[in-house]
């Protein structure tokens, strides 16, 4: 019986930045694994290294040492061209700021990543419409960002991140700029994405409420994982601190 490999794995991952002639350690010896279709929250106080870890997993930054393995590929040694291709094909990004192109409407924003993909999408418009409909935006296809609420803009951003069928969706504070109602809609959209696509979803968040709804949480403090029990397996712990 074969054992499925984690879709995300890090081994002894470290990140340091030169500050005044010294090295400031941002992350230290981070080893974790996240299975396919898991929903995982990365939590911790400000400055604990959450967004840095997200950037390393997503190939937006390079580690000082250690390895990041995405869907079986060690990305730490990839050149920029191969890394860009892997990001485009394997990873979707959602940020706190929606980053929609203001001159494009919702469906055009979602179509945009497909235009830069090696994969041919002859039905790109239909696919974009399908994803937006899945996220409850079937009556907003032709709306620009000015005609959309904050929650609607974030759902368009999620739809855009899903355009190329990534294995992984990385969300950095996806509800940070939203009110309670919009937050609920975005969270529901993330669960719909997992249910319908089996996408692995990793969320960096300060929100205890959002984190508690994930399959599990990984807590960082001062650049280290503070509870090794959270590295593998599912189930939400009784409590965690941020």
Secondary structure, 3 states (H helix, E strand, C coil): CCCCCCCEEEEEEEEEEEECCEEEEEEEEEEEEECCCCEEEEECCCCCCHHHHHHHHCCCCCCCEEEEEECCEEHHHCCHHHHHHHHHHHEEEECCCCCCCCCCCHHHHHHHHHHCCCCCCCCHHHHHHHHHHHCCCCCCCCCCHHHCCHHHHHHHHHHHHCCCCCCEEEEECCCCCCCHHHHHHHHHHHHHHHHHHCCEEEEECCCHHHHHCCCEEEEEECCEECCHHHHCCCCCCCCCCC
